[in-house]
């Protein structure tokens, strides 16, 4: 067995093979336990026992948490190529929700809903926008920047500044089947489905929904 030695009061040594009561006695400054000579109370023994048990419970919890973390990392590595994405945000088109330099976690889902923040293939890269409407729905945007879907005005708490923005499509527009109408939350600067350069995006081009901001840690949380 390993012979770890610990320095205690009086520059004495003890080995881990000593009994539990002897270790407690030594820790409390009584030297090796000798029931005939030392007056170590039951109360002190129980106090030290509780402290030792508490340490053991904390060590077990830490080991369990580490195992869970390792399992999650392994699952992320195994399945990440199919349904998980980690993206670094570049640009300000989603400012207010996602800032330049943020890192977000995305998941590939079978279906997406209006209001989801999604990423999609565009030319040779990925863009991040908010899904506003899907195939068959019609969209209206007035000059003040107010947005209507199927005649109902959207209450967009995630938009800090309304704007008509860079727009060369004619409203109202009916979203073609199999496509989505996407807008950036930073309406004055975002280039999105209001522009024919992007237009309505094919559903198959969407690679996932962004769920969590994981960096910076000070802003860690769910993406709404």
WOVEN-V258430 format. One line per field, one symbol per residue. ss: DSSP state (h for helix, s for strand, l for the rest). psi: psi as a letter, one per 30 degrees, with the letter a starting at -180 (. if undefined). burial: I if it has 24 or more other C-alpha atoms within 12 Angstrom, else O. Layout:
ss = ???
psi = ???
burial = ???
This chain:
ss = lllllllslllslllllllhhhhhhhhllllllllllllllhhhhhhhhhhhhhhhhhhhhhhhhhhhhhhhhhhhhhhhhhhsssssllllllllllllllssssslllllllllssssssllsssssssssslllsssslllllsssllsslllllllllllllllllllssllllssssslllllllllllllllllsshhhsssssssssslhhhlssll
psi = lkikkkklkghllllfflleeeeeeeegggakkjfffkijleeeeeeeeeeeeeeeeeeeeeeeeeeeeeeeeeeeeefefefkkjkkkklgfgkeeklkflklklkklflllkfkjlklkjcgaklklkkellkflkkkjlffgkkkkhfkkkjiffkfjkkeajkglkllkkklkglkkkllfieffkjbffkffeakkkeffkflkkekjfklffgklkk.
burial = OOOOOOOOOOOOOIOOOOOOIIIIIIIIOIIIIOOOOOOIOOOOIOOIOOOOOOOOOOOOOOOOOOOOOOOOOOOOOOOOOOOIIIIIIOOIIIIOIIIOOIIIIIIIOOOIOIIIIIIIOOOOOOIIIIIIIIIOIIIIIOOOIOIIIOOOOOOIOIIOOIIIIIIOIOOOIIIOOOIIIIIIIIIIOIIIIIIOOIIIIIIOOIIIIIIIIIOOOOOOOOII
